[in-house]
Amino acid sequence: MTLALVREHNLTSDEYRRIEALLGRAPTFAELGIFSALWSEHCSYKHSKSVLKTLPVTGPQVVQGPGENAGVLRLPHGWAVAFKIESHNHPSAVEPYQGAATGAGGILRDVFTMGARPVALLNSLRFGSLDDARNRYLFGGVVRGIGDYGNCVGIPTLGGEVDFGAGYAGNPLVNAMCVGLLKERDLIRARAHGVGNVLLCVGSRTGRDGIHGASFASEELTRESEQRRPQVQVGDPFTEKLLLEASLELIASGHIVAIQDMGAAGLTSSSAEMAARGGVGVEIDLALVPTREPGMTPYEILLSESQERMLVVAKPDRLAEVRAIAAKWELDATPVGRVTDDGMYRCRWKDQVVVEIPGRPLVEDCPVYHPEAREDEAIARLRSSRPTPHTPLPTPEECLLRLLDSPSIASKRWVFEQYDSTVQASTVIAPGGDAGVLRVRGEAFGVAVSTDGNARYVLLDPYEGGKAAVAEAARNVACTGARPLGITNCLNFGNPERPAVFQQFKEACRGIADACRALGTPVTGGNVSFYNESPTGAVPPTPVIGMVVAALRTRLLARWAGGRHG
């Protein structure tokens, strides 16, 4: 194993020595790929984990907090809402249509693997100036990708935000949020258990798209990133719709004990994480995994991020029923492994063991870093300075026209009218207002949702900016007449190894935490997206808040939204 190969896998020499100590030997090539994926920033949160532990995550309304595929909050009458926001920034910078489409697909799967039916999508988007042709291409591709995927699956897009600024040139931010409803009693978690239970791949076959996607999302964008298109996944929303229905039917049937999306790091992350949560081992025969391309190696099968795939754990005596439900929805359900009692993560290729790693350390003992945090002196000077007025001062009319001419302030109707906001016939308040609202069928109450963030505030004062993002989201949903329940967050920052960037991240999280405590809105999960940097520098610090509330009396809300205020 050469140092160059280790570096190609985004691992440091210290991390490689840690791997050798854990294994008691040099890793195999497949094992190196597994550590590269699961110890990447995208999967391990190694630079943010210590800070994220300071966020408030508990409350009487919390059914499931961080650590699962999505957070879940309690609603009236036995209902619950599952929701989460995630980024797909790097893929969208390279291939905007598929990057954004698969971002929508991934966040949908995170929600319906909890047993919730997706009822709404939202998004938060950032781009460079529209005067630049490349930025216009990224903007158009991202909007089409989100719209086409959500519309084809049949999930309404109820809200979002779009902002433009020079700091996002070459590195757009594409954050997707999904909201789903379920009965609290139907909640299922991604925890493998039951020695001898069977692991099945359900959904699409495995291809070579997306290999090293998790590692790609954990590095800065460079001029060579355009050549990384093979690491961008390719989505199929029609298969996603079949997988959604099959997964919900499998969960409702009681034939399965756990289910997880094969998202970042594909089969590797889904199987290793489910085993670690359940305190068991797994053994997988990679030769049994259905592939759509000939000659795929164990390394490729383990790290493929082909979309629309689930890993299911079922009892051996329920295999026929599980496969019958999958077949009903025209999907494969192929047994590929089993749950073991030795705690090892083991993979075979025909008669050869190609991976054998202690399972829990693989997932839970990744390195944790505590970078230096130091404010940029230029930002400190900017914050203390006073703006010099223009001479001569523009008239109020001129000021208004300049503001209306800004794409960040102008109407976003061109964007949200490409998204179907009324499919499923449950929309009470559609995009264009403070928050989207949908009804819970058969109930008098509904759910209000919003996404918000303001990078300018965070750039000048990360602590106050973090608080302001939570407050803005709370104000927007409060305008529907409801009290905020909880949040999910997507924290978009530059390279955390730079002291100024980590200071922004740390202080923004402190502001978010204090605001959430003041409002009684726990954080149920989310996503940290670091290394949002291009050759022109880091993006502005952009924490995005997704907020959910239980909105009472939807009939009243519909009247108010329609202008009937009497």
C-alpha positions in Angstrom: 0.0 0.0 0.0 1.7 3.2 -1.2 1.4 6.7 0.4 0.2 8.0 -3.0 -2.7 5.4 -3.0 -3.6 6.4 0.6 -3.7 10.1 -0.4 -5.8 9.3 -3.5 -8.4 7.9 -1.0 -8.4 11.2 0.9 -6.8 9.6 4.0 -3.9 11.2 5.9 -0.9 9.2 7.0 -2.0 9.4 10.6 -5.4 8.0 9.7 -3.8 5.2 7.7 -1.6 4.3 10.7 -4.8 4.2 12.8 -6.4 1.8 10.3 -3.4 -0.5 10.5 -3.5 -0.4 14.3 -7.3 -1.3 14.3 -6.8 -4.2 11.9 -3.4 -5.4 13.1 -2.2 -5.5 9.5 -2.3 -3.5 6.3 -5.8 -3.1 4.8 -6.8 -4.8 1.6 -7.7 -2.6 -1.4 -11.4 -3.0 -0.7 -10.9 -2.2 3.0 -9.0 1.0 2.1 -12.0 2.1 0.0 -14.4 1.4 2.9 -12.3 3.4 5.4 -12.0 6.2 2.8 -15.8 6.4 2.5 -16.8 5.9 6.1 -14.1 8.1 7.5 -14.7 10.9 5.0 -16.0 14.2 6.3 -19.3 13.5 4.5 -20.0 10.3 6.5 -18.0 10.7 9.7 -18.5 14.4 10.6 -14.9 14.2 12.0 -14.4 18.0 12.0 -17.9 18.9 13.2 -18.9 16.1 15.6 -17.7 17.8 18.8 -19.6 21.1 17.9 -22.8 19.3 16.9 -23.0 17.7 20.4 -23.7 21.2 21.8 -27.0 21.5 20.0 -30.2 20.9 21.9 -31.7 17.6 20.7 -34.3 16.6 23.3 -37.9 17.6 24.2 -41.3 16.1 24.9 -42.2 16.4 21.2 -39.1 14.4 20.0 -39.8 10.8 18.9 -36.4 10.4 17.1 -33.5 12.7 17.3 -30.1 12.7 15.5 -28.5 9.4 14.5 -31.2 7.9 12.3 -32.1 8.5 8.6 -34.5 11.4 9.6 -35.7 13.1 12.7 -39.3 12.5 14.0 -41.6 14.8 16.0 -44.9 14.1 17.7 -48.1 15.5 16.3 -51.7 15.3 17.7 -53.8 12.2 17.6 -51.0 9.7 17.3 -49.5 11.2 14.2 -45.8 12.1 13.7 -43.8 14.1 11.2 -40.4 12.9 9.8 -38.2 15.4 8.2 -34.6 16.2 7.2 -32.5 18.5 5.1 -29.3 17.5 3.2 -26.9 19.0 0.7 -25.9 17.9 -2.7 -23.5 20.8 -3.4 -20.5 19.1 -5.0 -22.4 16.9 -7.5 -24.6 19.9 -8.5 -21.5 21.9 -9.3 -20.2 19.3 -11.7 -23.5 18.0 -13.2 -26.4 20.3 -12.1 -29.3 18.4 -13.4 -28.4 14.9 -12.0 -26.8 16.4 -8.9 -29.9 18.2 -7.9 -32.3 15.4 -9.0 -30.4 12.7 -7.0 -30.3 15.1 -4.0 -34.1 15.2 -4.1 -34.2 11.4 -4.4 -31.8 10.8 -1.5 -33.7 13.0 0.9 -37.0 11.3 -0.1 -35.5 7.9 0.8 -34.2 9.1 4.1 -37.8 10.0 5.1 -39.7 7.0 3.8 -37.2 4.5 5.3 -38.6 5.8 8.7 -42.0 4.5 7.7 -43.3 8.0 6.7 -45.0 8.8 3.5 -43.4 11.9 1.9 -45.8 14.8 1.6 -43.6 17.8 0.8 -40.3 18.8 -0.6 -38.5 22.1 0.0 -35.2 23.5 -1.2 -32.6 26.2 -0.4 -30.4 27.2 -3.4 -27.4 29.6 -3.8 -25.7 30.6 -7.0 -23.2 33.0 -8.4 -24.2 36.1 -10.4 -26.6 35.4 -13.2 -24.5 37.7 -15.4 -22.2 34.7 -15.8 -23.1 32.0 -18.4 -21.8 29.2 -16.2 -23.9 30.3 -13.3 -27.0 30.5 -15.5 -26.3 27.0 -16.7 -26.0 25.7 -13.1 -29.1 27.6 -12.0 -31.3 26.2 -14.9 -30.0 22.7 -14.5 -30.6 22.5 -10.7 -34.1 23.9 -11.0 -35.0 21.4 -13.8 -33.4 18.5 -11.8 -35.4 19.2 -8.7 -38.6 19.8 -10.6 -38.4 16.8 -12.8 -37.6 14.4 -10.0 -40.1 15.6 -7.5 -42.9 16.0 -10.1 -42.3 12.4 -11.5 -42.4 10.8 -8.0 -45.5 12.8 -7.2 -44.3 14.9 -4.2 -45.4 18.5 -3.9 -42.7 21.2 -3.5 -44.1 23.5 -0.9 -41.4 26.1 -0.5 -37.8 27.1 -0.5 -35.5 30.0 -1.2 -33.1 31.2 -3.8 -30.2 33.6 -3.4 -27.4 34.9 -5.6 -24.0 36.2 -4.7 -20.5 36.4 -6.0 -19.3 34.1 -3.3 -21.2 31.1 -4.8 -19.6 31.4 -8.2 -18.4 27.9 -9.2 -19.7 26.4 -6.0 -23.5 26.5 -5.9 -25.3 25.3 -2.7 -28.2 22.8 -3.3 -30.0 21.9 -0.1 -33.1 19.6 -0.3 -35.6 19.0 2.5 -38.3 16.4 2.7 -41.3 16.1 5.1 -43.3 12.9 5.7 -46.2 11.8 7.8 -46.7 8.6 9.7 -48.5 7.1 12.6 -46.1 7.1 15.5 -46.7 3.4 16.1 -45.5 2.6 12.5 -42.0 4.1 13.0 -39.1 1.8 12.0 -35.4 2.3 12.7 -32.3 1.3 10.7 -30.9 -1.2 13.3 -30.0 -4.7 12.2 -30.7 -7.4 14.8 -31.6 -11.0 15.0 -28.6 -13.4 14.3 -29.3 -15.3 11.2 -31.6 -12.7 9.7 -31.1 -12.0 6.0 -29.9 -8.9 4.2 -31.6 -8.1 0.9 -30.8 -5.6 -1.8 -34.1 -4.1 -3.0 -34.5 -1.8 -6.0 -32.2 -0.9 -8.8 -29.2 -2.9 -9.8 -25.7 -1.7 -8.8 -23.6 0.2 -11.4 -20.4 2.1 -11.5 -22.0 5.6 -11.0 -21.2 7.5 -7.8 -18.1 5.5 -6.8 -16.2 7.7 -4.3 -19.1 10.1 -4.1 -18.8 10.5 -0.3 -15.1 11.2 -0.6 -15.7 13.7 -3.5 -18.1 15.6 -1.2 -15.4 15.9 1.4 -12.8 17.9 -0.7 -12.6 21.3 -2.2 -13.7 21.9 -5.8 -10.9 22.5 -8.3 -10.6 23.1 -12.0 -10.2 19.4 -12.4 -13.5 18.7 -10.6 -15.3 18.9 -14.0 -13.7 15.6 -14.8 -15.4 13.9 -11.8 -18.8 13.5 -13.6 -18.7 9.6 -13.2 -18.8 10.3 -9.5 -22.2 12.0 -9.9 -25.1 9.6 -9.5 -27.8 9.2 -12.1 -31.4 9.2 -10.8 -34.6 7.4 -12.0 -37.7 9.0 -10.4 -40.0 6.3 -11.8 -38.0 3.6 -10.0 -38.0 5.8 -6.9 -41.8 5.9 -6.9 -41.9 2.1 -7.1 -39.3 1.8 -4.3 -41.3 4.2 -2.1 -44.5 2.2 -2.4 -42.7 -1.1 -1.9 -40.8 0.1 1.1 -43.9 1.5 2.8 -45.7 -1.8 2.1 -42.8 -3.9 3.5 -42.7 -1.8 6.6 -46.5 -2.0 7.1 -46.4 -5.8 6.5 -44.2 -6.5 9.5 -42.1 -8.8 7.4 -38.9 -6.8 7.9 -37.0 -5.7 11.0 -34.9 -2.9 9.5 -34.4 -0.9 6.3 -31.9 1.7 5.2 -31.2 3.7 2.0 -28.0 2.9 0.2 -27.0 6.6 0.1 -23.5 8.0 0.5 -21.0 5.1 0.3 -23.8 2.8 -0.9 -23.8 -0.8 0.3 -20.9 -0.1 2.6 -22.5 2.6 4.7 -26.0 1.1 4.9 -24.8 -2.3 6.0 -22.0 -1.1 8.4 -24.2 1.5 10.0 -27.2 -0.8 10.5 -25.0 -3.4 12.1 -23.2 -0.9 14.4 -26.6 0.6 15.6 -27.8 -2.9 16.4 -24.6 -4.1 18.0 -24.2 -7.1 15.6 -22.0 -8.2 12.8 -22.8 -8.8 9.1 -21.5 -11.0 6.4 -22.1 -10.2 2.8 -21.4 -12.2 -0.4 -20.6 -9.5 -2.9 -21.0 -11.9 -5.8 -24.7 -12.1 -5.0 -25.3 -8.3 -5.4 -27.3 -7.7 -8.6 -25.2 -5.6 -11.0 -26.1 -3.8 -14.2 -22.5 -3.8 -15.6 -20.3 -6.8 -16.3 -17.0 -7.3 -14.5 -17.6 -5.1 -11.5 -15.1 -5.7 -8.7 -15.8 -6.1 -4.9 -14.4 -2.5 -4.5 -16.8 -1.1 -7.0 -19.8 -3.0 -5.6 -19.1 -1.8 -2.1 -18.6 1.8 -3.0 -21.1 2.3 -5.8 -23.7 5.0 -5.1 -26.2 3.9 -7.7 -29.6 5.4 -6.8 -32.9 3.9 -5.8 -31.6 1.0 -3.7 -32.5 -0.1 -0.2 -30.9 -2.6 2.1 -33.5 -4.6 4.1 -33.1 -7.0 7.0 -35.8 -9.7 7.2 -36.3 -13.0 9.1 -35.5 -16.1 7.0 -39.0 -17.4 7.2 -40.4 -14.1 5.7 -38.2 -14.1 2.6 -41.0 -15.3 0.2 -43.4 -12.6 1.4 -40.7 -9.9 1.1 -39.8 -10.9 -2.4 -43.5 -11.1 -3.4 -44.1 -7.5 -2.3 -41.0 -6.3 -4.2 -42.1 -8.2 -7.3 -45.6 -6.6 -7.0 -43.8 -3.3 -7.6 -41.5 -4.8 -10.3 -38.4 -4.6 -8.2 -35.6 -7.1 -7.4 -35.2 -8.3 -3.8 -32.0 -10.3 -3.6 -30.6 -12.0 -0.5 -26.9 -11.0 -0.3 -25.9 -11.6 3.4 -26.8 -12.3 7.0 -26.6 -10.9 10.5 -23.9 -12.5 12.6 -23.1 -12.4 16.4 -19.3 -11.8 16.2 -19.5 -8.0 15.6 -17.4 -8.2 12.4 -18.0 -6.5 9.2 -17.1 -9.2 6.7 -17.5 -9.4 2.9 -16.7 -12.4 0.7 -16.1 -12.5 -3.0 -17.1 -16.0 -4.0 -14.8 -18.2 -1.7 -12.4 -15.4 -0.7 -12.7 -13.0 2.3 -11.9 -9.5 0.9 -13.1 -7.4 3.9 -12.9 -8.3 7.6 -13.1 -5.3 10.0 -14.4 -4.9 13.6 -17.8 -3.4 12.8 -18.4 -0.9 15.6 -14.9 0.8 15.5 -15.3 1.1 11.7 -18.4 3.3 12.2 -17.9 4.8 15.7 -14.1 5.2 16.2 -13.3 7.4 13.2 -10.9 10.2 14.0 -12.4 13.4 15.6 -10.6 16.7 15.1 -10.8 19.9 17.0 -9.5 22.6 14.6 -8.3 26.0 15.6 -11.0 28.7 15.5 -9.9 32.3 14.9 -11.9 35.1 13.4 -10.7 36.7 10.2 -9.3 40.1 11.0 -10.8 41.6 7.9 -14.3 40.5 9.0 -13.8 42.0 12.4 -12.7 45.3 10.8 -15.7 45.2 8.5 -18.1 44.7 11.3 -16.8 47.6 13.3 -16.7 50.0 10.3 -19.4 52.4 9.3 -20.7 52.6 5.7 -19.8 55.7 3.7 -23.0 57.2 2.1 -23.0 57.5 -1.7 -22.8 61.0 -3.1 -25.2 62.1 -4.3 -27.7 60.0 -2.5 -30.1 58.0 -4.8 -33.7 58.9 -4.6 -36.2 56.5 -2.9 -37.5 55.6 -6.3 -34.0 54.7 -7.5 -33.4 52.7 -4.4 -36.6 50.7 -5.0 -35.8 50.0 -8.6 -32.3 48.8 -7.7 -33.7 46.5 -5.1 -36.3 45.1 -7.4 -33.7 44.6 -10.1 -31.7 42.2 -7.8 -32.4 38.5 -8.6 -32.2 37.8 -4.8 -35.2 40.1 -4.2 -37.1 39.7 -7.4 -40.0 37.2 -7.7 -39.0 33.6 -7.7 -42.2 32.6 -9.6 -40.1 31.3 -12.5 -38.5 28.8 -10.2 -41.4 27.5 -8.1 -43.9 27.3 -11.0 -41.7 24.5 -12.4 -42.5 22.5 -9.3 -45.8 20.8 -8.8 -47.1 22.1 -5.5 -50.6 20.6 -5.5 -50.1 16.9 -6.3 -51.6 14.7 -3.6 -54.3 17.3 -3.1 -53.3 18.2 0.4 -51.8 21.7 -0.1 -53.4 24.5 1.9 -50.8 27.2 1.3 -48.6 26.9 -1.9 -45.1 28.4 -2.5 -44.9 32.2 -2.6 -45.8 32.9 1.0 -44.1 32.8 4.4 -44.4 29.0 4.7 -46.0 26.1 3.0 -48.9 24.4 4.7 -50.5 21.0 4.0 -53.4 19.2 5.7 -53.2 15.9 7.5 -56.0 14.0 5.9 -58.9 13.2 8.2 -57.7 15.7 10.8 -58.5 19.3 11.5 -54.8 20.3 11.8 -52.0 20.5 9.3 -48.3 20.9 9.1 -46.4 24.2 8.2 -42.8 24.1 6.8 -40.2 26.5 5.8 -36.5 26.8 4.9 -34.5 30.0 5.8 -31.0 31.3 6.0 -29.1 34.6 5.5 -25.4 34.3 4.8 -24.7 38.0 5.0 -25.6 38.1 8.7 -23.5 35.0 9.4 -20.5 36.4 7.5 -20.5 39.6 9.6 -21.4 37.9 13.0 -21.7 34.1 12.9 -23.3 33.9 16.4 -26.0 36.5 15.7 -26.4 35.2 12.2 -27.0 31.7 13.5 -29.7 33.0 15.9 -31.2 35.1 13.1 -31.6 32.0 10.8 -33.6 30.2 13.5 -35.7 33.3 14.3 -36.5 33.9 10.6 -37.7 30.3 10.2 -39.8 30.6 13.3 -41.4 33.9 12.2 -42.3 32.5 8.8 -44.1 29.4 10.2 -45.6 31.5 13.1 -47.4 33.6 10.4 -49.5 30.5 9.7 -50.8 30.7 13.3 -48.7 27.8 14.6 -46.1 27.2 17.2 -42.7 25.9 16.0 -41.9 22.3 17.0 -38.3 21.6 15.9 -35.7 22.1 13.2 -33.3 20.3 10.9 -30.3 22.2 9.7 -27.9 22.1 6.7 -24.6 23.8 7.6 -22.7 24.9 4.5 -19.2 26.2 5.1 -15.7 26.2 3.5 -12.6 24.2 4.6 -12.8 23.5 8.4 -9.1 23.3 8.6 -8.9 27.0 8.0 -9.2 28.8 11.4 -11.5 31.5 10.1 -13.9 29.0 8.6 -14.1 26.9 11.7 -14.7 30.0 13.8 -17.7 30.8 11.6 -19.0 27.3 11.9 -18.5 27.0 15.7 -20.1 30.4 16.4 -23.0 29.9 14.0 -23.8 26.6 15.8 -23.6 28.4 19.1 -26.1 30.9 17.9 -28.4 28.2 16.5 -28.2 26.3 19.8 -29.1 29.4 21.9 -32.0 30.3 19.6 -33.4 26.8 19.6 -33.3 26.7 23.4 -35.1 30.0 23.7 -37.8 28.8 21.3 -38.1 25.3 22.5 -37.3 23.9 19.1 -34.8 20.9 19.3 -32.6 19.9 16.4 -33.6 16.5 15.1 -30.8 16.1 12.7 -29.5 17.5 9.4 -26.2 17.7 7.5 -22.8 19.4 7.6 -21.4 20.3 4.2 -17.7 21.4 4.5 -15.1 22.1 1.8 -17.4 24.3 -0.2 -14.5 26.0 -1.8 -13.6 26.6 -5.4 -10.4 28.2 -6.9 -12.0 31.6 -6.1 -12.3 30.8 -2.4 -14.8 29.6 0.2 -18.5 30.2 -0.1 -20.1 32.6 2.5 -21.0 30.7 5.7 -24.5 29.6 5.0 -26.4 27.7 7.7 -29.9 26.8 6.4 -32.8 26.0 8.8 -35.7 23.8 8.0 -38.5 24.2 10.5 -41.7 22.2 11.0 -44.8 23.1 13.0 -48.2 21.6 13.7 -50.7 24.2 12.2 -54.1 24.2 13.8 -57.4 24.8 11.9 -56.3 24.5 8.3 -59.7 25.8 7.1 -58.9 29.1 8.8 -55.5 29.1 7.2 -57.0 28.5 3.7 -59.4 31.4 4.2 -56.6 33.7 5.3 -54.3 32.7 2.4 -57.2 33.3 0.0 -57.6 36.9 1.2 -60.9 36.2 3.0 -60.0 37.9 6.3 -63.5 39.0 7.5 
